């Protein structure tokens, strides 16, 4: 019994280690890309994407990846006591990969580009800018949320619609993981449905 309790305490400590790190500070989705605010883009406005289509991830994905890299190093520093469930749950490749799979189901020829200049110079006629903002719970009973927003840009590289999906999950007890992957899946399902309805 003492061994079991000790194991649970270690697991809870390792899952909560991200709580000791300052959370990522998210910025406007257009930061570093356009001199305007994303808040002015119409929500759920019907839009048509022009092909060929470019894909840009906002700076917030990079902020999240830096945070997760630091958390991952902390989790793995415990060697044999590492909470492998938590390591798998926060795997940064999962979130970008799942988003890309969903987008390619809608737009098979979509190609990742660095920015709008790269999009234009490579002949893209439209762009989807994807903003991903995960907020991780760290203790049992707290909530993990993921918001994924797609900004649709027309042939003049002007934003014409803002479409979002959100997923959430309550951190279980014991807190073996923070429920990030089900939160991602929930956000993707919502965004997928809205893209089907609003974007042609």
C-alpha positions as CSV (number, residue, x, y, z in Angstrom):
1,X,0.0,0.0,0.0
2,X,2.8,2.4,0.9
3,X,4.5,1.6,-2.4
4,X,1.2,2.3,-4.3
5,X,0.8,5.6,-2.5
6,X,4.4,6.6,-3.3
7,X,3.9,5.8,-6.9
8,X,0.7,7.9,-7.1
9,X,2.4,10.8,-5.4
10,X,5.2,10.6,-7.9
11,X,2.8,10.5,-10.8
12,X,0.8,13.5,-9.6
13,X,4.1,15.4,-9.1
14,X,5.3,14.6,-12.6
15,X,2.0,15.5,-14.3
16,X,1.9,18.7,-12.4
17,X,5.5,19.7,-13.2
18,X,4.2,21.9,-16.0
19,X,2.5,24.0,-13.4
20,X,5.9,25.1,-12.2
21,X,6.6,26.6,-15.6
22,X,5.1,29.9,-16.7
23,X,2.4,29.1,-19.2
24,X,2.9,30.3,-22.8
25,X,1.9,33.9,-23.5
26,X,-0.3,33.9,-26.6
27,X,-0.3,36.8,-29.0
28,X,-2.7,38.0,-31.7
29,X,-2.9,35.4,-34.5
30,X,-1.6,37.9,-37.0
31,X,1.4,39.0,-34.9
32,X,4.6,39.1,-37.0
33,X,2.6,38.5,-40.2
34,X,0.2,41.4,-40.7
35,X,-0.1,44.9,-39.3
36,X,-3.7,44.4,-38.1
37,X,-5.7,42.6,-35.5
38,X,-7.4,39.3,-36.1
39,X,-10.3,40.4,-33.9
40,X,-11.8,42.4,-36.8
41,X,-12.2,39.3,-39.1
42,X,-15.8,38.3,-39.5
43,X,-16.8,35.1,-37.5
44,X,-18.2,32.1,-39.5
45,X,-18.5,34.1,-42.7
46,X,-19.1,31.9,-45.7
47,X,-16.0,31.9,-47.9
48,X,-14.5,30.2,-50.9
49,X,-10.8,29.2,-50.9
50,X,-8.8,29.8,-54.0
51,X,-6.4,27.1,-55.2
52,X,-3.5,26.5,-54.9
53,X,-3.8,27.0,-51.2
54,X,-1.0,27.8,-48.7
55,X,-1.0,27.0,-45.0
56,X,0.5,29.2,-42.3
57,X,0.7,28.4,-38.6
58,X,0.6,31.5,-36.3
59,X,3.4,32.3,-33.8
60,X,1.3,30.8,-31.0
61,X,2.1,27.3,-32.1
62,X,5.8,28.0,-31.7
63,X,5.1,29.5,-28.2
64,X,3.2,26.3,-27.2
65,X,6.0,24.1,-28.6
66,X,8.6,25.9,-26.6
67,X,6.5,25.5,-23.4
68,X,6.0,21.8,-24.1
69,X,9.7,21.2,-24.9
70,X,10.6,22.6,-21.4
71,X,7.8,20.6,-19.8
72,X,8.9,17.5,-21.6
73,X,12.5,17.9,-20.4
74,X,11.2,18.2,-16.9
75,X,9.0,15.1,-17.2
76,X,11.8,12.9,-18.6
77,X,14.3,14.1,-16.0
78,X,12.8,11.6,-13.5
79,X,14.2,8.6,-15.4
80,X,12.5,5.4,-14.5
81,X,9.8,7.3,-12.6
82,X,8.8,9.3,-15.7
83,X,5.1,9.6,-16.2
84,X,5.0,8.2,-19.7
85,X,1.3,8.9,-20.0
86,X,1.9,12.6,-19.6
87,X,4.8,12.6,-22.1
88,X,2.6,10.9,-24.8
89,X,-0.3,13.2,-24.0
90,X,1.6,16.4,-24.5
91,X,3.5,15.2,-27.6
92,X,3.8,18.4,-29.7
93,X,3.8,16.4,-33.0
94,X,0.3,15.2,-32.2
95,X,-1.5,18.5,-32.4
96,X,0.0,19.9,-35.6
97,X,-0.2,16.4,-37.3
98,X,-3.9,16.0,-36.4
99,X,-4.7,19.5,-37.7
100,X,-2.8,18.8,-41.0
101,X,-4.6,15.5,-41.5
102,X,-8.0,17.2,-41.1
103,X,-7.1,20.1,-43.5
104,X,-5.7,17.8,-46.2
105,X,-9.1,15.9,-46.1
106,X,-10.6,19.2,-47.2
107,X,-7.8,20.5,-49.3
108,X,-5.5,17.7,-50.6
109,X,-3.0,20.0,-52.2
110,X,-2.5,22.5,-49.3
111,X,1.1,23.3,-48.8
112,X,2.9,24.8,-45.8
113,X,4.4,28.2,-46.4
114,X,6.5,30.5,-44.1
115,X,4.5,33.7,-44.5
116,X,2.3,35.7,-47.0
117,X,5.3,36.8,-49.1
118,X,6.3,33.2,-49.5
119,X,2.7,32.3,-50.4
120,X,2.6,35.0,-53.1
121,X,6.0,34.2,-54.5
122,X,5.2,30.5,-54.7
123,X,2.0,31.1,-56.6
124,X,-0.6,30.5,-53.9
125,X,-4.0,32.0,-54.6
126,X,-5.3,31.6,-51.1
127,X,-4.1,31.0,-47.6
128,X,-5.4,29.4,-44.4
129,X,-3.8,30.8,-41.3
130,X,-4.1,28.4,-38.4
131,X,-3.9,29.6,-34.8
132,X,-3.7,27.0,-32.0
133,X,-4.0,27.9,-28.3
134,X,-3.9,25.0,-25.8
135,X,-4.4,25.9,-22.1
136,X,-3.3,23.0,-20.0
137,X,-4.8,22.1,-16.6
138,X,-2.2,20.6,-14.3
139,X,-4.1,19.3,-11.3
140,X,-7.0,16.9,-11.0
141,X,-10.3,18.7,-11.5
142,X,-8.8,21.5,-13.6
143,X,-9.8,21.9,-17.2
144,X,-7.6,21.6,-20.3
145,X,-8.9,23.6,-23.3
146,X,-7.7,23.8,-26.9
147,X,-8.9,26.4,-29.3
148,X,-8.0,26.1,-33.0
149,X,-9.0,28.9,-35.4
150,X,-8.7,29.0,-39.1
151,X,-8.5,32.4,-40.9
152,X,-9.4,32.3,-44.5
153,X,-7.5,34.6,-46.9
154,X,-8.7,35.4,-50.4
155,X,-6.6,35.9,-53.6
156,X,-5.7,39.4,-52.5
157,X,-4.4,37.9,-49.2
158,X,-7.1,39.7,-47.2
159,X,-8.8,37.8,-44.3
160,X,-12.5,37.1,-45.1
161,X,-13.6,34.7,-42.4
162,X,-12.6,33.4,-38.9
163,X,-13.7,29.9,-38.0
164,X,-13.0,28.3,-34.6
165,X,-13.3,24.9,-32.9
166,X,-12.8,24.3,-29.2
167,X,-12.4,21.1,-27.2
168,X,-11.9,20.6,-23.4
169,X,-11.2,17.8,-20.9
170,X,-11.2,17.7,-17.1
171,X,-7.9,16.5,-15.7
172,X,-8.7,13.1,-14.0
173,X,-7.7,11.8,-10.6
174,X,-5.0,10.5,-10.4
175,X,-3.7,13.1,-12.9
176,X,-1.8,10.7,-15.1
177,X,-2.3,13.1,-18.0
178,X,-3.9,16.5,-18.6
179,X,-6.4,15.3,-21.3
180,X,-4.7,17.3,-24.1
181,X,-5.3,14.8,-26.9
182,X,-9.1,14.4,-26.4
183,X,-9.3,18.3,-26.1
184,X,-7.5,18.5,-29.5
185,X,-9.8,16.0,-31.0
186,X,-12.8,17.9,-29.8
187,X,-11.5,21.2,-31.2
188,X,-10.7,19.5,-34.6
189,X,-14.2,17.9,-34.8
190,X,-15.8,21.4,-34.3
191,X,-13.5,23.1,-36.8
192,X,-13.9,20.3,-39.3
193,X,-17.7,20.6,-39.2
194,X,-17.6,24.4,-39.6
195,X,-15.2,24.2,-42.5
196,X,-17.5,21.8,-44.2
197,X,-20.5,24.2,-43.6
198,X,-18.9,27.6,-44.2
199,X,-15.9,27.2,-46.6
200,X,-16.0,25.9,-50.2
